[in-house]
Amino acid sequence: MKSFIRFLLLTFFACALLSGCNTARGIGEDIQHLGNAIERAAS
């Protein structure tokens, strides 16, 4: 029973981490686009 609970917790945390990576990538792309827009407006 303990190993099953550990497996569920590990699976939950793995899914949360993978979702977080996807979100962080999206935020990084948004910041990059914002920086490009500021650079074009400044020149």
C-alpha positions as CSV (number, residue, x, y, z in Angstrom):
1,M,0.0,0.0,0.0
2,K,2.8,2.4,0.8
3,S,4.5,1.8,-2.5
4,F,1.2,2.6,-4.3
5,I,0.9,5.9,-2.5
6,R,4.5,6.8,-3.3
7,F,3.8,6.0,-6.9
8,L,0.8,8.2,-7.0
9,L,2.7,11.1,-5.3
10,L,5.6,10.7,-7.7
11,T,3.3,10.7,-10.7
12,F,1.5,13.7,-9.4
13,F,4.7,15.7,-8.9
14,A,6.1,14.6,-12.2
15,C,2.9,15.8,-14.0
16,A,3.1,19.1,-12.1
17,L,6.7,19.6,-13.0
18,L,6.1,18.9,-16.7
19,S,3.2,21.3,-16.7
20,G,5.3,23.9,-15.1
21,C,8.0,23.6,-17.8
22,N,5.5,24.1,-20.5
23,T,4.2,27.2,-18.7
24,A,7.7,28.6,-18.1
25,R,8.5,28.1,-21.8
26,G,5.4,30.1,-22.8
27,I,6.3,32.9,-20.4
28,G,9.8,33.0,-21.8
29,E,8.5,33.3,-25.3
30,D,6.1,36.1,-24.3
31,I,9.0,38.0,-22.7
32,Q,11.1,37.5,-25.8
33,H,8.4,38.9,-28.0
34,L,7.9,41.8,-25.7
35,G,11.7,42.5,-25.8
36,N,11.6,42.4,-29.6
37,A,8.7,44.8,-29.7
38,I,10.5,47.3,-27.4
39,E,13.7,47.0,-29.5
40,R,11.8,47.8,-32.7
41,A,10.0,50.7,-31.1
42,A,13.3,52.2,-29.8
43,S,15.0,52.0,-33.2
